[in-house]
């Protein structure tokens, strides 16, 4: 929030429905440039496609552009998502990475190029 006065509450279409001093419990925070509707739309398109169990694990989402969506999961790793393109494939790849023993302890799961995922 540019004036430092808490957070703006948005519905699933990105419309402002209120303000709060702090994010409501259990909802992800979204950090995008103020007034950048394309970037906000990209973030919302990703979030609306996530299965409920994965969405519940998302603590925050940020994007500087519509192609640089990143998520911070509540249990640790950052997920570099990229654009909203191929979100169903990215979800499948992310779930496979999270189940893979070799990805345990990774701090970043990069599915922005879902056919060539990276863990680091």
N, C-alpha and C positions, 0 to 999 in steps of 0.2 A: 504494500500500500504506500503510495508516494508520500502521503502526509504523516506516515508513521502511526496512524490511528487505528490499529487493529487489522482485521481482515474483512474482505467483502465476501458475502455468501452468495454463491451462484447455484442455479438449478442445472439440470443436465443439459439444457440448451445454452448455457452460458449467460443467462439473464440474471441480473442482480436481484436477489430476494431479501437481502438484509445485510446487516453488519454485525460484527462481534469483536470483542477484545482479543479473543483467541480462537483458533480453529475448534469446531465442535469435535468431541471425542469420536474416534472411529472413522472420520471422513478425511480423505487425503487433501493436503493443501496443494494449490496449483500456483506456480510462479511463472508468469509470462509477461512480456513487455506490455505496459498499460496501453490499451487502445489497439493492440495488434490482434484483430479478429481472426486472421488466418491461422496464426499460431495457436490461439485459444481453441479454435475449431479443431485443429489437428490433435491437440491434447484431449479434448472431449471425445473425439472419434475413437481414440485409443481406449480411453477409460470405459466408454459405453460397450465396447466389444469384449472386455475382459470378463472371464467367468467369475461368478461371485466369490469363490474361494481365493482367487488371485487378487481380485480387487480389494478384498479385505486385508491383504498383506501390504498394500501400497500406502506408504506413509506420506509421500509427497511426490509431485510431478513438476518438472521444470522444463522450459524450452525457451531458447532465445529466438529460434525461427521455427517454421513448421516442419523442418527436417531434422531438428535436434532435440527430440523429446527424450528425456531421461526420467527414470523413476527411482526413488529410494524405497526399498522394501523395509518393512518394520523389523524384520529379523536380520537385517544387515546389508546384503549386497545392493549395489547400484545397478540398475538395468539401463543400458544405452539402447534405446528403442529406434532412434532415427525418425523417419516420417511415419504417418499413419498407414502407409501402403503395406499390404501383405500382413496386416495385423493377425489374422487367424494362423498363418504359418509361424509368425513370430511367437505367438502364444504357445504353440506346440513345441517349438524349439526351446523356449524358455523353460517349459515344464520338464522337458527331457534333460536340459542342463542342470536344473535344480535337483533332479533325481540321480544324476551321474556322480559316482564317488569322486572322480577326478576334479569335479568342480567344487567339491566341499572346501569351504574356507576362502573361495574366491571373493574378492571385494568388488569386482565388476563383471557383469555378464552382458556381453555386447551381442545383441541380436539384430542390430541395424542392417546387417547383410545376412538374412536368416539362413542362407545356404552355406555360409562360412562364419558360423558363430565363433566368438572369442571369449575366453575367460582369462582374467588376470587378477 
